[in-house]
Structure formats: C-alpha cells, structure tokens
Amino acid sequence: MRTLTYAEALREAHAQLLSTDPTVFVFGQGLWSPWYVGSSMKDLDKEFGRDRIIDSPVSENATTGACVGAALAGMHPIVVHPRMDFMLLAVDPIVNQAANWSYMFGGKIGAPVVIRAIINRGGEQAAQHSQAVHAMFAHVPGMKVVMPATAYDAKGLLISAVYDGNPVMYIDDRWLYSEESHVPEEMYKVPIGVAAVRRPGDDVTVVASSWMTAQSMKAAEVLAAQGISCEVVDLRSIKPWDREQVFASVRKTGRLIVADSGWRTCGFSAEVAAEVAGEAFQHLRAPIARVALPDTPAPMSKILEREYYAGAERVVRAAEMLVRATAPSA
C-alpha cells in the first residue's frame, strides 16, 4: 500500500490537475519558494511552467479578484494564500463577489474558484501569523469550506474542490504536512460534506477537523488505556458539514466533545454544539464540552504557545470530565 505525506499528497493533486486539465492554473504568493508553501508545491513551476504556476506580488485582494474573474470566464483557478491571516485582505472578492455570483445569476453562471488558505502557526510567530479564521467563512452563504486532516483527504478534497462548480475554501494546516496515510496514485474525489468516522467508540463522541482530528486520535489512544471508548468523527468539511453523522454518533454515545482549532467564542465548535443541542438533546447524558483556543491573540513566547494551543491532552481532560460527570454512584 502506497503512503504519502500530507504535503506530498497535496503536490500530487496539483500536478495531476495541471497535467489533465488546461483550464487549471495556480496563482499566489511564494509558489516558487518552499519557505512559503512547504513542499506542497515543490518544483511544480519547473514541471508546468511559470505561466501556470504564477508567483504573485504581495497583493492578496488583486490575486484573489483575478482568480474570481478567471473562474467566471471558464477557468479553474487555485489561488494560494500561504498565511490565512493575510487572506483577510481578500475578503471582498471572496465574500462579496465569488460567494454571491451563482445566486445573483440565477444559477446560470458561478465562480468555481478554489481559495487555498494555509494555517501556518507556532514557532513563535505571534498574533498576526497564527490565526485560524475558518469559522468566518463557514458563515457565508454560497461558500464551501473544507479542512482535510489526512493525506488521502488532502488530495481527494482538492480535486473535488476544483470541480465542485462553486467557490470552495480549501484550508490546509502546515502542522499536518508530515502526517502520512494511504494515497492512491490515480485521481479520485472525496465528497464534500461527508464526515468520516476515524475511530468507532461507545462512550464519547469527539467531533473534529483538520489538525484537531489528529490530536483527537491521539487522545482516543490515551483514553482507551483508561477504559474510555471514544468515537472520533472527522468532519472533513465544515460548510456543509455532516449533521446526520454527528447526530447518529451522539445518539450512540450520549456525550459530545467538539474539538476546533479556532477561537471559542462564535467559533465553529459553537455551531456544532448548538445543532446537537437542538436536534439530539434528549440523547445527551452530559453537557457538551468544547475544546478550542482561548479568546486572546496568539502569544509569541514558546512557553505561552504550549498553553495556548489546544491539543490531545485537553481532549483527554474533557472526556474524563464528561465520563466522571455521568458515572453511576458507588
């Protein structure tokens, strides 16, 4: 069985899209430099030419707007933002333009642009280089948002995003780039909006995406040694997200932890918690727990970073708390 790292799977997806479809091109900052995008675009400019792998000026709004226009004209552009933080300069072409075109044109024409937003944090990069703002874009009608957690999904979801027919925000986290999994050589699609049960369990449901899926899997191993069985549901897409899979898991376990890589207040964990409370409340045996970032900008200090970023240990503590709260009295 062939395995690739997350970054290698991303590179292969780009390469196969470029080699099979002349309407695909990639536009963004630092595409010729691994300092910006890691090994996820390694040597693609040499393989496909710099008229299809276009290294842009530092102008997030202009590059995104150009790709939205190209999508309206029939191309399948991928615009790359090496840091999600600075993509906020491109909110107008994403939210006001790309997300609205299909609705405004009665479905007759849309903007099939992929906005690849990279979460690139840690390493004492501080507040302006460490933000995961996916929840903001999941709020927007007309925009799809995917957050792959495995190398298999990194490839399959990118291919699905390019041919979805709608604007899709594709969010990858550089902390995942070294993670390995089985990745087929051929092109394939992973359906957008369908969650994956990464680990079945009976005691606690953990709903996660992206980096927090990997952390939740580590937490499940620790908890299994304590006799706590965790079901880990990887959303893969947060807009749309697989409500029925989450509800089915909660009906089985009666306990829910939502693990998110963004801030807690008005974050995506709140959306999942609210939907479960509204649709599966009678099945809950304990209050819903949320594992997310505190409502403060990212610190620069390495010591503070260790406290700031949520990881497996916080998922473990949340599960222990929920199980203790509903344990039968002696």
C-alpha positions, 0 to 999 in steps of 0.5 A: 500500500502506497503512503504519502505525506500530507504535503506530498499528497497535496503536490500530487493533486496539483500536478495531476490537475495541471497535467489533465486539465488546461483550464487549471492554473495556480496563482499566489504568493511564494509558489516558487519558494518552499519557505512559503508553501512547504513542499506542497508545491515543490518544483511544480513551476519547473514541471508546468511552467511559470505561466501556470504556476504564477508567483504573485506580488504581495497583493492578496485582494488583486490575486484573489479578484483575478482568480474570481474573474478567471473562474467566471470566464471558464477557468479553474483557478487555485489561488494560494494564500500561504498565511490565512491571516493575510487572506483577510485582505481578500475578503471582498472578492471572496465574500462579496463577489465569488460567494454571491455570483451563482445566486445573483445569476440565477444559477446560470453562471458561478465562480468555481474558484478554489481559495487555498488558505494555509494555517501556518502557526507556532514557532513563535510567530505571534498574533498576526501569523497564527490565526485560524479564521475558518469559522468566518467563512463557514458563515457565508452563504454560497461558500464551501469550506473544507479542512482535510486532516489526512493525506488521502483527504488532502488530495481527494478534497482538492480535486473535488474542490476544483470541480465542485462548480462553486467557490470552495475554501480549501484550508490546509494546516502546515502542522499536518504536512508530515502526517502520512496515510494511504494515497492512491496514485490515480485521481479520485474525489472525496465528497464534500460534506461527508464526515468520516468516522476515524475511530468507532467508540461507545462512550464519547463522541469527539467531533473534529477537523483538520489538525484537531482530528489528529490530536483527537486520535491521539487522545482516543489512544490515551483514553482507551488505556483508561477504559474510555471508548471514544468515537472520533468523527472527522468532519472533513468539511465544515460548510456543509458539514455532516449533521446526520453523522454527528447526530447518529454518533451522539445518539450512540454515545450520549456525550459530545466533545467538539474539538476546533482549532479556532477561537471559542467564542462564535467559533465553529465548535459553537455551531456544532454544539448548538445543532446537537443541542437542538436536534439530539438533546434528549440523547445527551447524558452530559453537557457538551464540552468544547475544546478550542483556543482561548479568546486572546491573540496568539502569544509569541513566547514558546512557553505561552504557545504550549498553553495556548494551543489546544491539543490531545491532552485537553481532549483527554481532560474533557472526556474524563470530565464528561465520563466522571460527570455521568458515572453511576454512584458507588 
